[in-house]
Amino acid sequence: MKRKMNLDSISIILVRPKFHENIGSAARAMKNMGLNRLIVVNGCSPLHPSAYKLASGAEDILERAEEFFTLREAVSEMGCVVGTTSRGGKERYPLLTPETLAKKLIPLSLKNSIGLAFGSEKEGLTNQELYLCHLYVRIPSMESFPSLNLAQAVMVVCYELFQASIEIPKKPIQLAQAGQLERMFEHMEKTLIQLGFLDSNHHQKIMRAIRRLLVRSEMDEREVQILQGIWSEMDRHLRIGKKAE
C-alpha cells in the first residue's frame, strides 16, 4: 500500500516575520492545504487584527499558534527540521525542490515531528538558523526576480505536502477490446489506401506509427465506434465519387 504524508506531524515555523498580514495569509494557506500547526519565532503577534483580517477562516490556526524566542527552542523536540533558502552552497546540499522534499518527508512524517522553517521577509533564515536544519528546500523561480512573498512561499511548500497526503482516485477505464481495435485498424487501413493517403505496397511503416499513436490514447469502445463511423462515412463519399465519375 502506498504511504501518504501525515500532515498532523508537520509544523510551519515563521522566523522573525515582520508583518502581521503575512502571518494571517500564511495561516490561510496552511488551512487550505490541511496543515494546522503554526509556530512564530521572535516575530510580530499572530493575534493582531491585521493577521485575523488576512486569515479569513483560518483564525483557529492563529489562536493555536505557539510562540518562541529562538528557532533552537522551537525545534528542540522535533525529529526533522527543514530550512527554506534561496542560497546554495556545500553546507546546504542537496537543495531540494518542494516536490522532492514532500516525497522525502513521507516516511519521516509517520513517526516524527517535522518543522518547516521560513525566514523573515527581507533576510530569510540566518546562517546560524540554517545550521539547525537537517534538510534544505528552495522554491524554483526566475533568477531575475527570485524572491517570493512569505505567505506565497508557505503556500507553494504546503501545496506539495498536501499533494503527498492524498490519493487522487482515477476513474476506472473500460478499454476497447483488442479485437475491436484490430477491426478498426483494418478498416482504417483500407480506407486510407482508397483515399490515396497510403501506398498499397509500402504503407506498413506509416500504419505502425498510426497504431502507436492511437493505442497510446487508451481508447474505449465508444471512441473506437466514433472512428469506425468516420471511416464508414469516408467510404460512403468515396463510393459516391466513383459513381459520379
VEXLUMMI-385193 format. One record per residue (C-alpha): residue number from 1; residue in one letter; x negated, y, z negated. Coordinates in Angstrom, 1 decimal. Example, Ala and Ser with C-alpha at 12.3 -4.5 7.8 and 13.67 -1.06 7.14 Angstrom:
2
@num=1	residu=a	X=-12.3	Y=-4.5	Z=-7.8
@num=2	residu=s	X=-13.7	Y=-1.1	Z=-7.1
***
This chain:
245
@num=1	residu=m	X=0.0	Y=0.0	Z=0.0
@num=2	residu=k	X=-1.3	Y=3.4	Z=1.0
@num=3	residu=r	X=-2.3	Y=5.5	Z=-2.1
@num=4	residu=k	X=-0.9	Y=9.1	Z=-2.4
@num=5	residu=m	X=-2.1	Y=12.2	Z=-4.2
@num=6	residu=n	X=-0.9	Y=12.6	Z=-7.7
@num=7	residu=l	X=-0.2	Y=16.3	Z=-7.8
@num=8	residu=d	X=0.5	Y=16.4	Z=-11.5
@num=9	residu=s	X=-3.2	Y=15.8	Z=-12.2
@num=10	residu=i	X=-4.2	Y=19.0	Z=-10.4
@num=11	residu=s	X=-4.6	Y=22.5	Z=-11.8
@num=12	residu=i	X=-5.1	Y=25.6	Z=-9.8
@num=13	residu=i	X=-7.6	Y=27.9	Z=-11.5
@num=14	residu=l	X=-7.7	Y=31.6	Z=-10.7
@num=15	residu=v	X=-11.0	Y=33.0	Z=-11.9
@num=16	residu=r	X=-11.1	Y=36.8	Z=-12.7
@num=17	residu=p	X=-8.1	Y=37.7	Z=-10.5
@num=18	residu=k	X=-7.7	Y=41.5	Z=-10.3
@num=19	residu=f	X=-4.2	Y=41.9	Z=-9.0
@num=20	residu=h	X=-1.0	Y=40.6	Z=-10.7
@num=21	residu=e	X=0.7	Y=40.3	Z=-7.3
@num=22	residu=n	X=-1.9	Y=37.7	Z=-6.2
@num=23	residu=i	X=-1.2	Y=35.6	Z=-9.3
@num=24	residu=g	X=2.6	Y=35.7	Z=-8.6
@num=25	residu=s	X=2.1	Y=34.9	Z=-4.9
@num=26	residu=a	X=-0.3	Y=32.0	Z=-5.8
@num=27	residu=a	X=2.3	Y=30.6	Z=-8.2
@num=28	residu=r	X=4.9	Y=30.7	Z=-5.5
@num=29	residu=a	X=2.5	Y=28.9	Z=-3.1
@num=30	residu=m	X=1.9	Y=26.3	Z=-5.7
@num=31	residu=k	X=5.6	Y=25.6	Z=-6.3
@num=32	residu=n	X=6.2	Y=25.4	Z=-2.5
@num=33	residu=m	X=3.7	Y=22.6	Z=-2.4
@num=34	residu=g	X=4.6	Y=20.7	Z=-5.5
@num=35	residu=l	X=1.9	Y=21.9	Z=-7.9
@num=36	residu=n	X=2.8	Y=23.4	Z=-11.3
@num=37	residu=r	X=-0.3	Y=23.7	Z=-13.4
@num=38	residu=l	X=-1.8	Y=27.2	Z=-13.3
@num=39	residu=i	X=-4.9	Y=28.4	Z=-15.2
@num=40	residu=v	X=-6.1	Y=32.0	Z=-15.3
@num=41	residu=v	X=-9.7	Y=32.7	Z=-16.4
@num=42	residu=n	X=-10.6	Y=36.2	Z=-17.6
@num=43	residu=g	X=-8.2	Y=37.9	Z=-15.4
@num=44	residu=c	X=-5.0	Y=40.1	Z=-15.5
@num=45	residu=s	X=-2.0	Y=38.7	Z=-17.1
@num=46	residu=p	X=0.3	Y=36.2	Z=-15.3
@num=47	residu=l	X=3.2	Y=37.6	Z=-17.3
@num=48	residu=h	X=3.1	Y=41.1	Z=-15.8
@num=49	residu=p	X=6.3	Y=42.3	Z=-14.0
@num=50	residu=s	X=4.3	Y=42.6	Z=-10.7
@num=51	residu=a	X=3.4	Y=38.9	Z=-10.9
@num=52	residu=y	X=7.0	Y=38.0	Z=-11.6
@num=53	residu=k	X=8.1	Y=40.0	Z=-8.6
@num=54	residu=l	X=5.9	Y=38.1	Z=-6.1
@num=55	residu=a	X=6.5	Y=34.7	Z=-7.8
@num=56	residu=s	X=10.1	Y=34.8	Z=-6.6
@num=57	residu=g	X=11.4	Y=31.5	Z=-8.0
@num=58	residu=a	X=8.1	Y=30.3	Z=-9.5
@num=59	residu=e	X=8.4	Y=32.2	Z=-12.7
@num=60	residu=d	X=8.3	Y=29.0	Z=-14.7
@num=61	residu=i	X=4.7	Y=28.4	Z=-13.4
@num=62	residu=l	X=3.7	Y=31.9	Z=-14.7
@num=63	residu=e	X=5.2	Y=31.2	Z=-18.1
@num=64	residu=r	X=3.4	Y=27.9	Z=-18.5
@num=65	residu=a	X=0.1	Y=29.3	Z=-17.3
@num=66	residu=e	X=-2.9	Y=28.8	Z=-19.6
@num=67	residu=e	X=-5.5	Y=31.5	Z=-20.1
@num=68	residu=f	X=-9.2	Y=31.1	Z=-20.9
@num=69	residu=f	X=-12.1	Y=33.5	Z=-21.2
@num=70	residu=t	X=-14.6	Y=31.3	Z=-19.2
@num=71	residu=l	X=-14.4	Y=28.7	Z=-16.5
@num=72	residu=r	X=-16.5	Y=26.4	Z=-18.6
@num=73	residu=e	X=-13.8	Y=26.4	Z=-21.3
@num=74	residu=a	X=-11.0	Y=25.9	Z=-18.7
@num=75	residu=v	X=-12.6	Y=22.8	Z=-17.2
@num=76	residu=s	X=-14.1	Y=21.2	Z=-20.3
@num=77	residu=e	X=-11.7	Y=18.3	Z=-20.3
@num=78	residu=m	X=-11.4	Y=17.8	Z=-16.5
@num=79	residu=g	X=-13.0	Y=14.9	Z=-14.7
@num=80	residu=c	X=-13.5	Y=16.7	Z=-11.4
@num=81	residu=v	X=-13.9	Y=20.4	Z=-10.7
@num=82	residu=v	X=-13.7	Y=21.8	Z=-7.1
@num=83	residu=g	X=-15.1	Y=25.2	Z=-6.2
@num=84	residu=t	X=-13.9	Y=27.3	Z=-3.3
@num=85	residu=t	X=-16.6	Y=29.2	Z=-1.5
@num=86	residu=s	X=-17.4	Y=30.7	Z=1.9
@num=87	residu=r	X=-21.1	Y=30.4	Z=1.3
@num=88	residu=g	X=-23.1	Y=27.3	Z=2.3
@num=89	residu=g	X=-26.5	Y=26.1	Z=1.1
@num=90	residu=k	X=-28.2	Y=23.0	Z=-0.2
@num=91	residu=e	X=-26.6	Y=23.4	Z=-3.6
@num=92	residu=r	X=-23.1	Y=23.5	Z=-2.1
@num=93	residu=y	X=-23.4	Y=20.5	Z=0.2
@num=94	residu=p	X=-21.3	Y=19.0	Z=1.5
@num=95	residu=l	X=-18.9	Y=21.8	Z=2.1
@num=96	residu=l	X=-15.5	Y=20.1	Z=2.6
@num=97	residu=t	X=-12.6	Y=21.3	Z=4.6
@num=98	residu=p	X=-9.2	Y=21.4	Z=2.7
@num=99	residu=e	X=-8.1	Y=18.3	Z=4.7
@num=100	residu=t	X=-11.2	Y=16.2	Z=3.9
@num=101	residu=l	X=-11.1	Y=17.4	Z=0.3
@num=102	residu=a	X=-7.5	Y=16.2	Z=-0.1
@num=103	residu=k	X=-8.4	Y=12.7	Z=1.2
@num=104	residu=k	X=-11.4	Y=12.6	Z=-1.2
@num=105	residu=l	X=-9.2	Y=13.6	Z=-4.2
@num=106	residu=i	X=-6.5	Y=10.9	Z=-3.6
@num=107	residu=p	X=-8.2	Y=8.2	Z=-5.6
@num=108	residu=l	X=-9.6	Y=10.6	Z=-8.2
@num=109	residu=s	X=-6.2	Y=12.1	Z=-8.8
@num=110	residu=l	X=-4.8	Y=8.8	Z=-10.1
@num=111	residu=k	X=-6.7	Y=8.7	Z=-13.3
@num=112	residu=n	X=-8.5	Y=12.1	Z=-13.7
@num=113	residu=s	X=-7.6	Y=15.7	Z=-14.4
@num=114	residu=i	X=-8.7	Y=17.9	Z=-11.4
@num=115	residu=g	X=-9.3	Y=21.6	Z=-11.3
@num=116	residu=l	X=-9.4	Y=23.7	Z=-8.1
@num=117	residu=a	X=-11.2	Y=27.0	Z=-8.9
@num=118	residu=f	X=-10.6	Y=30.1	Z=-6.8
@num=119	residu=g	X=-12.8	Y=33.2	Z=-7.4
@num=120	residu=s	X=-11.8	Y=36.8	Z=-7.7
@num=121	residu=e	X=-10.6	Y=38.7	Z=-4.7
@num=122	residu=k	X=-13.8	Y=40.5	Z=-3.9
@num=123	residu=e	X=-16.7	Y=38.5	Z=-5.4
@num=124	residu=g	X=-15.4	Y=34.9	Z=-5.3
@num=125	residu=l	X=-17.0	Y=32.5	Z=-7.7
@num=126	residu=t	X=-20.4	Y=33.3	Z=-9.1
@num=127	residu=n	X=-23.4	Y=31.0	Z=-8.7
@num=128	residu=q	X=-23.0	Y=30.1	Z=-12.4
@num=129	residu=e	X=-19.4	Y=29.2	Z=-11.9
@num=130	residu=l	X=-20.1	Y=27.2	Z=-8.8
@num=131	residu=y	X=-22.8	Y=25.3	Z=-10.8
@num=132	residu=l	X=-20.0	Y=23.9	Z=-12.9
@num=133	residu=c	X=-18.2	Y=22.4	Z=-9.9
@num=134	residu=h	X=-18.6	Y=18.9	Z=-8.6
@num=135	residu=l	X=-17.2	Y=19.4	Z=-5.1
@num=136	residu=y	X=-17.0	Y=22.4	Z=-2.8
@num=137	residu=v	X=-14.4	Y=23.4	Z=-0.3
@num=138	residu=r	X=-14.5	Y=26.1	Z=2.4
@num=139	residu=i	X=-11.5	Y=27.1	Z=4.5
@num=140	residu=p	X=-12.5	Y=27.4	Z=8.1
@num=141	residu=s	X=-11.8	Y=30.8	Z=9.6
@num=142	residu=m	X=-13.1	Y=33.3	Z=12.1
@num=143	residu=e	X=-16.7	Y=34.2	Z=11.5
@num=144	residu=s	X=-16.0	Y=37.9	Z=12.3
@num=145	residu=f	X=-13.3	Y=38.0	Z=9.6
@num=146	residu=p	X=-13.6	Y=35.0	Z=7.3
@num=147	residu=s	X=-12.1	Y=36.4	Z=4.1
@num=148	residu=l	X=-8.6	Y=35.2	Z=3.1
@num=149	residu=n	X=-6.3	Y=36.8	Z=0.6
@num=150	residu=l	X=-6.4	Y=34.9	Z=-2.7
@num=151	residu=a	X=-2.9	Y=33.6	Z=-2.5
@num=152	residu=q	X=-3.4	Y=32.7	Z=1.1
@num=153	residu=a	X=-6.4	Y=30.5	Z=0.2
@num=154	residu=v	X=-4.3	Y=28.9	Z=-2.5
@num=155	residu=m	X=-1.6	Y=28.1	Z=-0.1
@num=156	residu=v	X=-3.9	Y=26.5	Z=2.5
@num=157	residu=v	X=-5.5	Y=24.2	Z=0.0
@num=158	residu=c	X=-2.2	Y=23.3	Z=-1.7
@num=159	residu=y	X=-0.7	Y=22.5	Z=1.6
@num=160	residu=e	X=-3.3	Y=19.9	Z=2.3
@num=161	residu=l	X=-2.9	Y=18.4	Z=-1.2
@num=162	residu=f	X=0.9	Y=18.2	Z=-0.6
@num=163	residu=q	X=0.4	Y=16.5	Z=2.7
@num=164	residu=a	X=-1.7	Y=13.9	Z=1.0
@num=165	residu=s	X=1.0	Y=13.3	Z=-1.6
@num=166	residu=i	X=3.8	Y=12.4	Z=0.8
@num=167	residu=e	X=4.6	Y=9.7	Z=3.4
@num=168	residu=i	X=6.5	Y=11.1	Z=6.3
@num=169	residu=p	X=8.8	Y=8.3	Z=7.4
@num=170	residu=k	X=8.7	Y=7.7	Z=11.1
@num=171	residu=k	X=12.0	Y=6.9	Z=12.9
@num=172	residu=p	X=12.0	Y=3.3	Z=14.0
@num=173	residu=i	X=11.4	Y=3.0	Z=17.7
@num=174	residu=q	X=13.1	Y=0.2	Z=19.7
@num=175	residu=l	X=10.7	Y=-0.1	Z=22.7
@num=176	residu=a	X=11.9	Y=-1.3	Z=26.1
@num=177	residu=q	X=11.2	Y=-5.0	Z=26.7
@num=178	residu=a	X=8.2	Y=-5.9	Z=28.8
@num=179	residu=g	X=10.5	Y=-7.4	Z=31.5
@num=180	residu=q	X=12.4	Y=-4.2	Z=31.8
@num=181	residu=l	X=9.2	Y=-2.2	Z=32.2
@num=182	residu=e	X=7.9	Y=-4.6	Z=34.9
@num=183	residu=r	X=11.1	Y=-4.4	Z=36.9
@num=184	residu=m	X=10.9	Y=-0.6	Z=36.6
@num=185	residu=f	X=7.3	Y=-0.6	Z=37.8
@num=186	residu=e	X=8.1	Y=-2.9	Z=40.7
@num=187	residu=h	X=11.0	Y=-0.7	Z=41.7
@num=188	residu=m	X=8.8	Y=2.5	Z=41.4
@num=189	residu=e	X=6.0	Y=1.0	Z=43.5
@num=190	residu=k	X=8.4	Y=0.0	Z=46.4
@num=191	residu=t	X=10.0	Y=3.5	Z=46.3
@num=192	residu=l	X=6.7	Y=5.3	Z=46.3
@num=193	residu=i	X=5.4	Y=3.2	Z=49.2
@num=194	residu=q	X=8.6	Y=4.1	Z=51.2
@num=195	residu=l	X=8.1	Y=7.8	Z=50.3
@num=196	residu=g	X=4.6	Y=7.6	Z=51.7
@num=197	residu=f	X=3.0	Y=8.6	Z=48.4
@num=198	residu=l	X=1.3	Y=5.2	Z=48.1
@num=199	residu=d	X=-0.6	Y=3.4	Z=50.8
@num=200	residu=s	X=0.9	Y=0.0	Z=51.1
@num=201	residu=n	X=-2.5	Y=-1.6	Z=51.4
@num=202	residu=h	X=-4.6	Y=0.5	Z=48.9
@num=203	residu=h	X=-2.4	Y=1.6	Z=46.1
@num=204	residu=q	X=-3.2	Y=-0.6	Z=43.1
@num=205	residu=k	X=-5.7	Y=1.9	Z=41.5
@num=206	residu=i	X=-3.0	Y=4.7	Z=41.5
@num=207	residu=m	X=-0.4	Y=2.3	Z=40.2
@num=208	residu=r	X=-2.6	Y=1.2	Z=37.3
@num=209	residu=a	X=-3.1	Y=4.9	Z=36.4
@num=210	residu=i	X=0.7	Y=5.5	Z=36.5
@num=211	residu=r	X=1.3	Y=2.4	Z=34.4
@num=212	residu=r	X=-1.2	Y=3.6	Z=31.8
@num=213	residu=l	X=0.5	Y=7.0	Z=31.7
@num=214	residu=l	X=4.0	Y=5.6	Z=31.2
@num=215	residu=v	X=3.0	Y=2.8	Z=28.8
@num=216	residu=r	X=1.3	Y=5.4	Z=26.5
@num=217	residu=s	X=4.6	Y=7.2	Z=26.3
@num=218	residu=e	X=6.2	Y=4.2	Z=24.4
@num=219	residu=m	X=9.4	Y=4.3	Z=26.4
@num=220	residu=d	X=12.7	Y=3.0	Z=25.0
@num=221	residu=e	X=15.4	Y=1.2	Z=27.0
@num=222	residu=r	X=17.3	Y=4.4	Z=27.8
@num=223	residu=e	X=14.2	Y=6.1	Z=29.2
@num=224	residu=v	X=13.4	Y=3.2	Z=31.4
@num=225	residu=q	X=17.0	Y=3.3	Z=32.7
@num=226	residu=i	X=16.6	Y=7.0	Z=33.5
@num=227	residu=l	X=13.5	Y=6.3	Z=35.5
@num=228	residu=q	X=15.3	Y=3.4	Z=37.3
@num=229	residu=g	X=18.1	Y=5.8	Z=38.1
@num=230	residu=i	X=15.6	Y=8.3	Z=39.6
@num=231	residu=w	X=14.1	Y=5.6	Z=41.9
@num=232	residu=s	X=17.5	Y=4.4	Z=42.9
@num=233	residu=e	X=18.6	Y=7.9	Z=43.8
@num=234	residu=m	X=15.4	Y=8.4	Z=45.8
@num=235	residu=d	X=16.1	Y=5.1	Z=47.6
@num=236	residu=r	X=19.6	Y=6.3	Z=48.5
@num=237	residu=h	X=18.2	Y=9.5	Z=50.0
@num=238	residu=l	X=15.6	Y=7.6	Z=52.0
@num=239	residu=r	X=18.4	Y=5.4	Z=53.4
@num=240	residu=i	X=20.4	Y=8.4	Z=54.4
@num=241	residu=g	X=17.4	Y=10.0	Z=56.0
@num=242	residu=k	X=16.8	Y=6.8	Z=58.1
@num=243	residu=k	X=20.4	Y=6.7	Z=59.2
@num=244	residu=a	X=20.2	Y=10.3	Z=60.3
@num=245	residu=e	X=17.3	Y=9.5	Z=62.5
***
